[in-house]
Amino acid sequence: MLIRCANGFGAVALLAQMAERSFGGLSPTSHSLARRIGHHAGRAKSVIFLYMDGGPSQVDTFDPKPRLDLEDGQPIKMKAPPTQFIPHDSVPKVMRSPFKFERHGQSGTFVSELFPHLAQCVDDIAVVRSMVADFTEHANANLFLHTGHNQQGRPSMGAWATYGLGSECQNLPGFIVLSGGRIPTGGPHNFHSGFLPAVYQGSVFRDTKAPLANLQRLEASDELQRGKLELMRKLDESMLGRFGQNDLVESAIANYELAFRMQAAVPELLDLRGETEATRRLYGLDQETTRPYGTQCLMARRLVERGVRFVEVTPPILEGANRWDQHDKLKEGHEKNARAADQPIAALLKDLKARGLLEETLVIWGGEFGRTPVAQGNSGGRDHSPYGFTMWFAGGGIKGGTVYGATDEYGFYAVENKVHIHDLHATMLHLLGIDHTRLTYRFGGRDMRLTDIYGEVVHGILA
């Protein structure tokens, strides 16, 4: 019997796959999150972007500058570039870091005392000290970081990633934003699909207890709800047959189906009872200070574990911290932000590594710009600075224990191995298996791409 049926087993598996609504007859440009093949073998399957809203100070986190200690309070001995709030014709005064730096790990990477937990993970991290961006104002800079353009209407990098590769998970969106309670300056367009089909836009989970509106089924049974969905599908498809292809209608069909599947998938995702007590303590869920961000980082791990392509984690709202945007009282504000995030971020890296997921998950940490090495006024704060700042990367093909690039002796300008935001996007896509010059979408008579006409892969941080 087994010999006679052998040729049929493959067909049975094929039929099971074809029964999935995500499988049959889908092209790479269709309105679907079906998994697709990249341009080359990727090192990463998923991305977790730990977005530090407001712009952490590079000279207080990962880029120590002894000269600031020597010249603290003195007028800076260089031509200071224009910033957001410091008068352009002034000569601002140098401001030393209130935090001590020490070397950590076998790599000897310098880390501020703000991050004692993260310092244990430096041998898995590539610190890029030479990031540069184009804008000094939050809204423009946020949109530029997320979309490669400073105006609304462009697709987010999470949307581009899911457009290029689809998702490994068909019961959840391919691009999810775990919100700490505040949408970054620049608005929802930071997570938008822009001119890409709407199915690729980010889904914002606002609260781990009730992440989405209308998650609970209102109909008396699954059968009744399925009947309504089938009716809407038939009506929408008849409209498409009559009037032709329409992005909004096609995406609505896909999103109705996804929403139906999410009613079962999301409650299971949020149920942490299956996590061990050791895991909960690792992420700091047993402490009030670390619980909000720790829960988000644990959710990020659970999402990539289920095959979600792109997860962005935004920081929680902390009283008196104003994100990482410390124009005054930098010491107090950075300390509050670091206390809330340090242990959860280190836990995420350790947990991913222990589960064998770090090798296939690219983790990115950073904000929309850095901060000035000079004081803004007399209240111990720093202004915005996009001229040279720090981001770090881990997992997914990154060479851990690496320090790449450098800023000048003050920490104002990137002076060695500059890495532009377009280069960040190109490198991220490369690690996912996508050639950023070939991932395009025809819009407005032009083949658009995330990196526009720019971007180089940063091979110096790749394993």
Phi and psi in degrees as a GROMACS rama.xvg file:
@    title "Ramachandran Plot"
@    xaxis  label "Phi"
@    yaxis  label "Psi"
@TYPE xy
-63.3391  -40.3755  LEU-2
-63.4544  -44.8473  ILE-3
-66.0551  -32.1591  ARG-4
-93.0607  -5.88836  CYS-5
-53.0539  -44.412  ALA-6
-68.8918  -15.3703  ASN-7
-86.8296  -20.5415  GLY-8
-61.9303  -41.0588  PHE-9
-62.571  -38.4507  GLY-10
-66.1762  -36.1839  ALA-11
-61.0927  -45.2159  VAL-12
-62.7938  -40.6196  ALA-13
-63.3147  -42.5677  LEU-14
-62.0484  -38.8119  LEU-15
-62.5712  -40.4734  ALA-16
-67.7531  -41.5178  GLN-17
-69.7476  -19.5452  MET-18
-70.0055  -24.277  ALA-19
-68.448  135.298  GLU-20
-67.6444  -16.0459  ARG-21
-87.0415  0.596657  SER-22
-101.063  -61.7325  PHE-23
-69.5397  134.986  GLY-24
60.1083  36.7409  GLY-25
-107.741  129.815  LEU-26
-91.0072  161.718  SER-27
-60.2471  -18.7175  PRO-28
-105.092  12.4015  THR-29
-80.2228  174.481  SER-30
-88.0897  67.5877  HIS-31
-146.366  151.245  SER-32
-97.2252  16.1315  LEU-33
-56.3378  141.141  ALA-34
-61.3029  137.056  ARG-35
-129.059  161.078  ARG-36
-90.4058  137.279  ILE-37
-80.8409  -173.277  GLY-38
-78.0506  -26.6518  HIS-39
-150.197  172.273  HIS-40
-66.7411  118.013  ALA-41
-85.9829  151.423  GLY-42
-87.0914  -26.6583  ARG-43
-114.453  145.281  ALA-44
-101.82  -28.8837  LYS-45
-136.731  161.963  SER-46
-126.341  134.776  VAL-47
-116.474  115.432  ILE-48
-102.042  109.21  PHE-49
-88.0641  89.8522  LEU-50
-81.514  121.403  TYR-51
-98.2598  87.6095  MET-52
-59.6349  126.351  ASP-53
111.213  -26.8438  GLY-54
97.9594  91.3566  GLY-55
-65.4413  152.457  PRO-56
-81.7321  121.714  SER-57
-65.1136  -35.9011  GLN-58
-79.929  -0.187148  VAL-59
-116.619  3.23302  ASP-60
-126.525  -62.5721  THR-61
-132.595  5.13928  PHE-62
-134.57  78.3155  ASP-63
-67.0081  142.706  PRO-64
-132.568  95.5037  LYS-65
-56.8185  -28.4656  PRO-66
-63.9475  -27.5521  ARG-67
-64.6648  -36.1247  LEU-68
-66.7589  -40.2137  ASP-69
-69.1067  -32.6718  LEU-70
-115.36  19.6704  GLU-71
-53.8869  127.774  ASP-72
85.1616  -6.58043  GLY-73
-93.2457  153.5  GLN-74
-60.2907  137.307  PRO-75
-66.4533  138.774  ILE-76
-95.5087  50.9621  LYS-77
-160.127  165.01  MET-78
-76.6868  110.239  LYS-79
-77.5453  133.945  ALA-80
-72.0949  163.165  PRO-81
-66.1262  138.228  PRO-82
-125.678  -174.541  THR-83
-71.9349  -42.3846  GLN-84
-125.549  -17.6003  PHE-85
-76.9517  126.399  ILE-86
-54.1521  136.71  PRO-87
-67.6068  -24.8634  HIS-88
-95.8951  9.24812  ASP-89
-94.2209  167.413  SER-90
-116.397  93.2204  VAL-91
-67.3026  162.126  PRO-92
-99.0804  141.86  LYS-93
-62.1159  142.388  VAL-94
-128.619  118.118  MET-95
-68.9036  159.786  ARG-96
-79.2026  135.651  SER-97
-79.5974  2.08039  PRO-98
-115.855  144.951  PHE-99
-86.3039  148.736  LYS-100
-113.553  145.168  PHE-101
-140.953  156.373  GLU-102
-80.7991  146.342  ARG-103
-140.109  156.184  HIS-104
70.7533  177.219  GLY-105
-66.2846  -27.0889  GLN-106
-75.2936  -19.531  SER-107
68.9646  28.8682  GLY-108
-70.572  133.512  THR-109
-73.1583  131.688  PHE-110
-137.071  138.525  VAL-111
-66.9934  154.742  SER-112
-64.5076  -7.22737  GLU-113
-62.3834  -26.3365  LEU-114
-124.741  67.7597  PHE-115
-66.0775  -32.9445  PRO-116
-75.6358  -45.3955  HIS-117
-64.3932  -29.1474  LEU-118
-59.9917  -24.4038  ALA-119
-73.4539  -11.1938  GLN-120
-110.66  8.40805  CYS-121
-63.17  -25.5753  VAL-122
-73.5211  -6.58255  ASP-123
-104.468  3.86317  ASP-124
-117.579  141.742  ILE-125
-107.685  113.06  ALA-126
-90.9785  120.748  VAL-127
-104.878  110.645  VAL-128
-92.915  1.17421  ARG-129
-118.862  32.5296  SER-130
-69.0985  143.255  MET-131
-136.305  145.715  VAL-132
-130.659  -178.162  ALA-133
-111.005  -4.65204  ASP-134
-136.331  145.881  PHE-135
-104.633  -1.31204  THR-136
-110.894  143.406  GLU-137
-57.5015  -50.3824  HIS-138
-61.1705  -50.7377  ALA-139
-61.2441  -43.2736  ASN-140
-68.1488  -38.799  ALA-141
-64.6085  -46.6886  ASN-142
-62.2509  -38.0246  LEU-143
-65.5729  -43.7903  PHE-144
-62.1096  -43.0832  LEU-145
-82.571  -32.2939  HIS-146
-122.145  -9.08155  THR-147
79.1094  9.12934  GLY-148
-147.058  149.657  HIS-149
-93.4924  6.17952  ASN-150
-117.529  153.414  GLN-151
-66.7954  153.491  GLN-152
110.13  -5.26098  GLY-153
-97.8136  151.431  ARG-154
-69.1804  141.715  PRO-155
-71.3631  159.285  SER-156
-62.8909  -29.8696  MET-157
-66.6363  -36.4803  GLY-158
-67.4261  -41.2918  ALA-159
-63.0264  -40.6804  TRP-160
-63.4715  -42.5941  ALA-161
-75.1517  -30.8901  THR-162
-63.7094  -39.8782  TYR-163
-75.6653  -36.9705  GLY-164
-121.108  -6.33657  LEU-165
67.3917  -151.187  GLY-166
-138.914  153.433  SER-167
-83.4966  -8.13802  GLU-168
-121.589  125.009  CYS-169
-99.9786  0.643777  GLN-170
-106.099  0.18944  ASN-171
-139.061  157.964  LEU-172
-59.8018  154.406  PRO-173
-78.0843  -19.0264  GLY-174
-132.97  112.106  PHE-175
-124.85  136.452  ILE-176
-110.646  120.083  VAL-177
-92.6171  101.793  LEU-178
-85.9703  134.931  SER-179
-81.0439  4.11469  GLY-180
119.245  -6.30865  GLY-181
-138.146  127.853  ARG-182
-77.0379  129.522  ILE-183
-57.6798  153.768  PRO-184
-54.4826  133.862  THR-185
111.721  -18.9491  GLY-186
79.809  -170.252  GLY-187
-60.2825  -15.1594  PRO-188
-65.6342  -14.9433  HIS-189
-63.0282  -23.2109  ASN-190
-118.287  14.0863  PHE-191
-81.6228  161.999  HIS-192
-89.7496  -7.85144  SER-193
56.5986  -126.223  GLY-194
-87.4216  -3.25497  PHE-195
-72.623  160.069  LEU-196
-52.6466  143.127  PRO-197
-63.7607  -18.0799  ALA-198
-65.1252  -17.0311  VAL-199
-94.2093  0.303843  TYR-200
-71.6415  158.48  GLN-201
-73.1741  139.66  GLY-202
-99.4167  121.294  SER-203
-90.9078  118.106  VAL-204
-94.9425  108.99  PHE-205
-86.1127  -28.7514  ARG-206
-148.315  131.604  ASP-207
-66.6448  -21.7538  THR-208
-82.9119  -36.2878  LYS-209
-141.56  74.9977  ALA-210
-69.4814  -29.8828  PRO-211
-133.349  147.537  LEU-212
-73.0891  149.516  ALA-213
59.6709  33.7889  ASN-214
-73.1282  -32.4819  LEU-215
-76.8772  139.435  GLN-216
-69.1543  133.064  ARG-217
-92.6616  -26.3106  LEU-218
-72.9998  159.831  GLU-219
-70.0869  -24.3346  ALA-220
-151.205  162.777  SER-221
-62.0566  -36.6541  ASP-222
-62.6503  -41.2557  GLU-223
-66.4133  -43.1688  LEU-224
-64.6603  -41.697  GLN-225
-61.7574  -38.1528  ARG-226
-62.0468  -41.2272  GLY-227
-65.033  -40.6124  LYS-228
-63.6508  -40.592  LEU-229
-65.0894  -37.8364  GLU-230
-64.0964  -45.3761  LEU-231
-62.9501  -38.7824  MET-232
-61.0269  -46.242  ARG-233
-62.7552  -42.3149  LYS-234
-64.8979  -43.6673  LEU-235
-64.8339  -42.4806  ASP-236
-67.8207  -33.1903  GLU-237
-66.942  -34.8859  SER-238
-65.8899  -42.4809  MET-239
-62.8296  -39.2065  LEU-240
-64.9164  -30.8456  GLY-241
-85.5881  -41.0941  ARG-242
-110.063  -5.33218  PHE-243
93.905  -176.891  GLY-244
-62.6846  137.835  GLN-245
-146.278  120.623  ASN-246
-58.4581  -46.3554  ASP-247
-62.995  -40.8457  LEU-248
-70.6635  -45.8327  VAL-249
-63.3345  -39.8559  GLU-250
-68.6718  -35.1397  SER-251
-62.8629  -41.5767  ALA-252
-58.622  -49.0925  ILE-253
-63.5818  -39.1161  ALA-254
-72.3589  -33.4382  ASN-255
-59.8664  -45.7353  TYR-256
-64.86  -42.4997  GLU-257
-64.4174  -41.9407  LEU-258
-60.3284  -38.2207  ALA-259
-62.9702  -44.0061  PHE-260
-69.8813  -31.8193  ARG-261
-67.1839  -24.6798  MET-262
-60.6001  -26.6812  GLN-263
-95.4734  -35.9734  ALA-264
-74.6905  -39.8359  ALA-265
-67.9117  -47.1749  VAL-266
-57.1163  -37.4973  PRO-267
-66.7941  -38.7395  GLU-268
-61.3548  -41.3045  LEU-269
-80.6107  -11.7656  LEU-270
-80.7989  104.624  ASP-271
-92.3027  8.14527  LEU-272
-64.4651  -21.9824  ARG-273
-79.4417  -11.0321  GLY-274
-79.9358  141.068  GLU-275
-71.8188  160.58  THR-276
-63.5342  -34.2862  GLU-277
-63.3884  -40.3552  ALA-278
-65.1191  -42.4907  THR-279
-62.3082  -40.8575  ARG-280
-68.7703  -37.3412  ARG-281
-56.0499  -44.1476  LEU-282
-82.0692  -4.22612  TYR-283
81.1315  24.6592  GLY-284
-72.0814  -11.6169  LEU-285
-91.0379  4.54457  ASP-286
-125.925  137.791  GLN-287
-62.702  -37.2328  GLU-288
-66.5637  -41.3507  THR-289
-99.1355  -8.91201  THR-290
-60.2489  -47.1566  ARG-291
-59.321  -52.2401  PRO-292
-74.0561  -31.7961  TYR-293
-61.8238  -39.2595  GLY-294
-64.3577  -40.8572  THR-295
-64.6667  -42.1878  GLN-296
-66.4943  -38.2268  CYS-297
-64.7021  -39.6283  LEU-298
-62.8934  -38.3846  MET-299
-60.3879  -43.9106  ALA-300
-61.7637  -42.6745  ARG-301
-65.322  -32.6002  ARG-302
-70.6693  -47.185  LEU-303
-68.9419  -28.2009  VAL-304
-62.2431  -30.7871  GLU-305
-91.17  0.174381  ARG-306
97.818  9.94091  GLY-307
-66.1486  134.786  VAL-308
-74.5645  -44.5484  ARG-309
-139.033  124.811  PHE-310
-125.391  126.154  VAL-311
-110.539  134.436  GLU-312
-116.063  120.141  VAL-313
-102.215  149.475  THR-314
-71.8018  155.648  PRO-315
-72.8297  161.509  PRO-316
-78.5292  122.529  ILE-317
-117.424  131.128  LEU-318
-62.6865  125.731  GLU-319
81.4907  1.90764  GLY-320
-101.174  -28.2244  ALA-321
51.2939  53.4459  ASN-322
54.7454  -141.221  ARG-323
-98.4087  19.3978  TRP-324
-96.3023  69.9318  ASP-325
-91.9252  90.5042  GLN-326
-78.974  -16.2799  HIS-327
-145.707  162.992  ASP-328
47.8249  52.1261  LYS-329
-61.2014  -40.8364  LEU-330
-58.3099  -49.5352  LYS-331
-65.7134  -42.738  GLU-332
-68.1694  -45.6456  GLY-333
-65.8698  -35.138  HIS-334
-64.1113  -42.9484  GLU-335
-63.9139  -44.4619  LYS-336
-64.4283  -42.2562  ASN-337
-68.1819  -39.7282  ALA-338
-60.163  -36.4705  ARG-339
-75.6519  -27.9792  ALA-340
-110.78  -25.3662  ALA-341
-58.6228  -57.4089  ASP-342
-62.4284  -45.4428  GLN-343
-60.531  -39.6923  PRO-344
-67.118  -44.6238  ILE-345
-61.1857  -39.5568  ALA-346
-61.7356  -41.46  ALA-347
-60.1801  -46.3802  LEU-348
-63.4516  -44.5537  LEU-349
-65.7838  -40.8713  LYS-350
-67.5603  -45.3995  ASP-351
-59.3023  -42.3103  LEU-352
-65.7907  -43.0157  LYS-353
-64.6186  -29.6316  ALA-354
-92.4734  2.35673  ARG-355
74.5723  16.6306  GLY-356
-95.5205  -18.8088  LEU-357
-65.4955  -32.5348  LEU-358
-63.0807  -25.5726  GLU-359
-115.854  12.5196  GLU-360
-124.616  119.886  THR-361
-87.3834  120.976  LEU-362
-106.68  127.566  VAL-363
-120.684  132.397  ILE-364
-122.638  133.121  TRP-365
158.965  170.738  GLY-366
-116.06  -169.521  GLY-367
-76.9988  -19.6806  GLU-368
-166.814  -175.257  PHE-369
-106.485  -152.059  GLY-370
-137.114  161.789  ARG-371
-73.5961  148.379  THR-372
-80.7091  1.52774  PRO-373
-109.201  159.861  VAL-374
-80.1931  145.683  ALA-375
-99.983  104.726  GLN-376
72.6229  -149.491  GLY-377
-120.472  21.2523  ASN-378
-110.607  17.9409  SER-379
74.1912  35.8106  GLY-380
-121.47  172.204  GLY-381
-129.713  146.33  ARG-382
-86.4479  174.451  ASP-383
-69.5894  145.516  HIS-384
-149.297  113.84  SER-385
-96.2685  7.13913  PRO-386
-84.2024  -17.4213  TYR-387
-177.663  108.351  GLY-388
-145.769  179.189  PHE-389
-115.451  137.167  THR-390
-133.236  158.702  MET-391
-131.689  159.894  TRP-392
-134.464  150.053  PHE-393
-150.421  155.628  ALA-394
72.114  -173.601  GLY-395
46.8635  39.5365  GLY-396
96.7708  5.47898  GLY-397
-84.8771  142.325  ILE-398
-85.4257  102.532  LYS-399
-66.3702  160.314  GLY-400
71.4122  21.5036  GLY-401
-106.194  138.971  THR-402
-117.995  120.201  VAL-403
-120.288  133.575  TYR-404
78.9337  171.192  GLY-405
-157.154  153.531  ALA-406
-105.381  172.025  THR-407
-68.2374  -177.607  ASP-408
-64.0348  -22.0659  GLU-409
-91.8511  -26.5232  TYR-410
92.5752  24.7383  GLY-411
-91.1394  -51.0757  PHE-412
-112.292  142.728  TYR-413
-73.0942  126.879  ALA-414
-122.073  -8.1415  VAL-415
-139.739  127.624  GLU-416
51.6332  58.6362  ASN-417
-59.497  138.38  LYS-418
-122.792  107.625  VAL-419
-80.6713  160.508  HIS-420
-55.8999  -37.7129  ILE-421
-62.1542  -34.4131  HIS-422
-69.0272  -37.6981  ASP-423
-57.5591  -48.6058  LEU-424
-62.7962  -42.6309  HIS-425
-62.3138  -39.8057  ALA-426
-69.4737  -42.5051  THR-427
-58.1528  -48.9649  MET-428
-64.155  -38.9641  LEU-429
-59.0008  -44.2973  HIS-430
-67.2221  -26.0074  LEU-431
-80.3973  -9.10569  LEU-432
98.5102  19.9069  GLY-433
-118.525  132.608  ILE-434
-82.2729  113.064  ASP-435
-62.1686  -22.9167  HIS-436
-79.1582  -16.1623  THR-437
-105.521  -10.644  ARG-438
-85.7423  94.5592  LEU-439
-128.154  163.343  THR-440
-143.236  127.509  TYR-441
-74.2623  120.186  ARG-442
-153.422  132.808  PHE-443
61.6666  29.9976  GLY-444
79.5688  14.5291  GLY-445
-141.368  147.516  ARG-446
-81.7959  103.51  ASP-447
-84.7613  152.317  MET-448
-147.917  163.983  ARG-449
-60.4516  -39.5948  LEU-450
-92.2115  8.92648  THR-451
55.8964  -118.59  ASP-452
-112.365  19.2942  ILE-453
-119.565  -168.098  TYR-454
94.8171  129.424  GLY-455
-131.63  140.846  GLU-456
-68.6728  132.811  VAL-457
-88.6242  87.2213  VAL-458
-69.4393  -19.3773  HIS-459
-67.2854  -14.3296  GLY-460
-110.648  6.97385  ILE-461
-94.2802  141.568  LEU-462
